Amino acid sequence: MKKTKFLLIALLLIFLSLTAAGCRGSGAVASSWPGITVEGDTAYVAYNQYVYAIDLTNGGEQITKLPEEGVRGATFFHSPVLVQEDKLLEGSYTQDLYLIDIQDENYKEFFTSAKNRWIGAPIVEGDVIYAPNSNGSLYALDMDGEEIWSFTTDASIWASPVIDGDLIYINSMDHHLYAVDKRDGSEVWSYDLGAAAVDSPTMDDNGTLYVGTFNSEVIALDKATGSKLWAFSTDDWVWGSPAIGADNTLYVTDLSANIYALDLDNPGETKWKKQVESDATITGSVLVYNDSLYVVTDAGSITAYDLDGERLWKEEILEGNFYGTPVVGGEDLIMVSALNAESIIYAYNTDLEPLWQYMPENK
């Protein structure tokens, strides 16, 4: 537990330092870790004051950087969000939400009223954007950046929302999961999780929500009523979202680098448990892809397992840290975000053989 508390404190210090760097307004910008969005053969990577477009068919070659001159003083963190087919929405630690034009490589301030850091990625449904902010509010915005409504919690929101029908589900660090009416932002129900939840809930086809918490738990809730169905205790805090496999298994990670495979046909029962690596942490989720599981640790490793929990492959970088969840970049291509390493993106095939690395050309 000392390790996990130290990690959280360290992350909070990073966030505070980023805010301070942005407030100074100087040319020096603190470092974020990269957020990746894939659209066709292109990956858009948010990093510091740019979004980089890289070609997935040509060894990760940089196509361009957006905007051309960067956003002075900004520090981007979350994965870029594609809107209106040719524009990217990206929030900064310096409080503003920006709209970046892919074609003309310019940008404009899109929404400036939140006054706090953007950590969780907004989501788009139809002509409405739902954007969570660290000020504890979820904003519904139109395509001109005008506020339609806002829903406010009692602590920071670091997670992206999940939409199902007329309801939006959002985790807050005030220990609650909220169901919000997407039409007017009114609260439908809330559930006290007993601890902070910093990533998104996961929903299955049967109407069950799964939430990982800093109380070392995964909690299953009925999406319509918010009633608790069951809970499962982990060895350590759960940071990433649970992931659902095609075999009706729920995969959960914790900050002691464990993976749990939970049997959803027998709620709360464990199929298997593996510790990926000792003296490491996992802040992301399991990537379930082609009947294999992929997970990264802050010790700079990416590991693959089969659905029975047998390790298939493992790859490590000499120095640096892997954070978040691996991203599929096309057939047989998996990308990982890195910090304190030679590159910010590492690409592997599904046998975890290194394919290429990417570092921005203007670094």
C-alpha angles and dihedrals in degrees: 000000000000089000094053094046089050090051093052092048090048091051092048089052089052091052091049092049091050091052091049092050091051093049093054090063093211127141092256112093125193118238125259126190114253125266116206130207122177122209114174110304093345130084119202112208120194111208129156108317099343142063108219122208112211130185113240092192094056107051096279095301113176113251098183144320122245127249097020095230096030128236105287113236094002126130115195121204116158125071113275115260118221114224133170090010095272105044135078126213115212132170126209136215083238090073103253129112112218134201112213120197111220094200104048094025092227128125141204137196106265104180125004106167101089096080095199142075124297108223107145116062118247118239128218127218117175108314096336128091119205109203126183119207135193089242085078096256134120111209128203108207134182122228091271092057094254117145115247095178141327133216117205130205129187098256143023123307113215097163133085115242126247121223127208119167110310095343133087119200118207133174120218131192086236084086095257139113111210132202108207130188104242092209098064108000095248120150114253097179141333134204127207106230093188093235142032121295114200104178134055125282117247123227129202129205092262095063099260123138121210121202130183117209144188087248087078092253144119111212126197116209136182106249095215100050106015091235117153115250101178143325135218125205120225129195093247144007117308112227106165129061118267113254126218121219128206089249090066092257125138114217118205132180130198137196092263087066095253126147118207123195107203122195109232090191086063102032116226095009121125122232092186144331129211133181105220095200137347119240091021137102135219117213097169138062133263114269109222108202133156094345092308134101124225126192136168133209134206087246088075101258134129117198133187126208133182120238091268092058098256113142113243105176141351131195129184135190118224094240136358139060134271117214137180127010126322113254127219109231099182137308110341093354125116124177130201130194116231139192131197089016138112090263137022096222127042119190125203138173119238090271086059093245109152113252105173145327130225130212120167113259094225095056 
